[in-house]
Amino acid sequence: MSERELSAQLLELIERRFGIAAAPGRTPGWLASRLERAARELASDAGVAPRDVVGYFGAHAAELERLAELVRVGETRFFRDPEQWEALATALRQRPAPGGKLFGLSAGCSTGEEAWTLAMVLANVELGPFRVVGVDRSSLALDQARSGRYELECQAHVPAAYARHLRLEAESLQVSQALRACVSFAQRDLLSGPPPGNYNLIVCKNLLIYLNQDAALRVLKALFAALAPKGFLLVARAELPKAKALELPVVSLAPGVSLVQAP
């Protein structure tokens, strides 16, 4: 079986279980290679013959979970798409203080940079006390997120106005203790819905594009339902068409920057 054939069959298994899908009709070469290599290594460790690799993962849900973990995309960084974060901060400053604790959710937070970015924004707009929860399916990614420790190179993505939230420590960047007191992380598959609560702000960027259409719309509906009145849901530009397909209320914050706002 060729690498392409093996990766296609394995992706089909992963999609059935997790709703993860490559773009229709095309699996990126890097993903096919990573998937094939990880699958053969896991199967070899279990003593599975090459011809039985697909059947092995089809019959062992825990091993399929491990495989999905090894090949997850997980690309993230502080203040990814900075114009979105700038527009969001401006919009938040123009809103009246909520009169109580403000709750934020980073859905599909990967290694935590998005959750910490959201917390930095909320700290800087000074609307009062807040709490941010970051959720992801990957336990390995969440270990990194909880540590709050990142490579020095990550500092280049953090605007000067937010630099106070990071400090240099042992040749790495460490999220400040004050910010860490406002953020927590939990392992959760968003296909099961977000953690219960009413969120003033939800950020879910570049996750929906890796789900098949049914799964993406299901996640999007659940996130919208979790918003507090007038709450914001920020997704990547490429994901806005999915919100419009559901006829969710999309508002413009700035040229080229839109989000979903609850009524």
WORABEL-V743530 format. One record per residue. RES is the residue in one small letter. SS is DSSP state (hx for helix, st for strand, lp for the rest). BURIAL is b if it has 24 or more other C-alpha atoms within 12 Angstrom, else e. Layout:
{{RES | SS | BURIAL} {RES | SS | BURIAL}}
This chain:
{{m | lp | e} {s | lp | e} {e | hx | b} {r | hx | e} {e | hx | e} {l | hx | b} {s | hx | b} {a | hx | b} {q | hx | b} {l | hx | b} {l | hx | b} {e | hx | b} {l | hx | b} {i | hx | b} {e | hx | b} {r | hx | e} {r | hx | b} {f | hx | b} {g | lp | b} {i | st | b} {a | lp | b} {a | lp | b} {a | lp | e} {p | lp | e} {g | lp | e} {r | lp | e} {t | lp | b} {p | lp | e} {g | hx | e} {w | hx | e} {l | hx | b} {a | hx | b} {s | hx | e} {r | hx | b} {l | hx | b} {e | hx | b} {r | hx | b} {a | hx | b} {a | hx | b} {r | hx | b} {e | hx | e} {l | hx | b} {a | hx | b} {s | hx | e} {d | hx | e} {a | lp | e} {g | lp | e} {v | lp | e} {a | lp | e} {p | hx | b} {r | hx | e} {d | hx | e} {v | hx | b} {v | hx | b} {g | hx | e} {y | hx | b} {f | hx | b} {g | hx | b} {a | hx | e} {h | lp | e} {a | hx | e} {a | hx | e} {e | hx | b} {l | hx | b} {e | hx | b} {r | hx | b} {l | hx | b} {a | hx | b} {e | hx | b} {l | hx | b} {v | hx | b} {r | lp | b} {v | lp | b} {g | lp | b} {e | lp | e} {t | lp | b} {r | lp | b} {f | lp | b} {f | lp | b} {r | lp | b} {d | lp | b} {p | hx | e} {e | hx | e} {q | hx | b} {w | hx | b} {e | hx | b} {a | hx | b} {l | hx | b} {a | hx | b} {t | hx | e} {a | hx | b} {l | hx | b} {r | hx | e} {q | lp | e} {r | lp | e} {p | lp | e} {a | lp | e} {p | lp | e} {g | lp | e} {g | lp | e} {k | lp | e} {l | st | b} {f | st | b} {g | st | b} {l | st | b} {s | st | b} {a | st | b} {g | lp | b} {c | lp | b} {s | lp | b} {t | lp | b} {g | lp | b} {e | hx | b} {e | hx | b} {a | hx | b} {w | hx | b} {t | hx | b} {l | hx | b} {a | hx | b} {m | hx | b} {v | hx | b} {l | hx | b} {a | hx | b} {n | hx | b} {v | hx | b} {e | lp | e} {l | lp | b} {g | lp | e} {p | lp | b} {f | st | b} {r | st | b} {v | st | b} {v | st | b} {g | st | b} {v | st | b} {d | st | b} {r | lp | b} {s | lp | b} {s | hx | b} {l | hx | e} {a | hx | b} {l | hx | b} {d | hx | b} {q | hx | b} {a | hx | b} {r | hx | b} {s | hx | b} {g | lp | b} {r | st | b} {y | st | b} {e | lp | e} {l | hx | e} {e | hx | e} {c | hx | b} {q | hx | b} {a | hx | e} {h | hx | b} {v | lp | b} {p | lp | b} {a | hx | e} {a | hx | e} {y | hx | b} {a | hx | b} {r | hx | e} {h | hx | b} {l | st | b} {r | st | b} {l | st | e} {e | st | e} {a | lp | e} {e | lp | e} {s | st | e} {l | st | b} {q | st | b} {v | st | b} {s | lp | b} {q | hx | e} {a | hx | e} {l | hx | b} {r | hx | b} {a | lp | e} {c | lp | b} {v | st | b} {s | st | b} {f | st | b} {a | st | b} {q | st | b} {r | lp | b} {d | lp | b} {l | hx | b} {l | hx | b} {s | hx | e} {g | lp | b} {p | lp | b} {p | lp | b} {p | lp | e} {g | lp | e} {n | lp | b} {y | st | b} {n | st | b} {l | st | b} {i | st | b} {v | st | b} {c | st | b} {k | lp | b} {n | lp | b} {l | lp | b} {l | hx | b} {i | hx | b} {y | hx | b} {l | st | b} {n | lp | b} {q | hx | b} {d | hx | e} {a | hx | b} {a | hx | b} {l | hx | b} {r | hx | b} {v | hx | b} {l | hx | b} {k | hx | b} {a | hx | b} {l | hx | b} {f | hx | b} {a | hx | b} {a | lp | b} {l | st | b} {a | st | b} {p | st | e} {k | st | b} {g | st | b} {f | st | b} {l | st | b} {l | st | b} {v | st | b} {a | lp | b} {r | hx | b} {a | hx | e} {e | hx | b} {l | hx | b} {p | hx | b} {k | hx | b} {a | hx | b} {k | hx | e} {a | hx | e} {l | lp | e} {e | lp | e} {l | lp | b} {p | lp | b} {v | st | b} {v | st | b} {s | st | e} {l | st | b} {a | st | e} {p | lp | e} {g | lp | e} {v | st | b} {s | st | b} {l | st | b} {v | st | b} {q | st | b} {a | lp | b} {p | lp | e}}
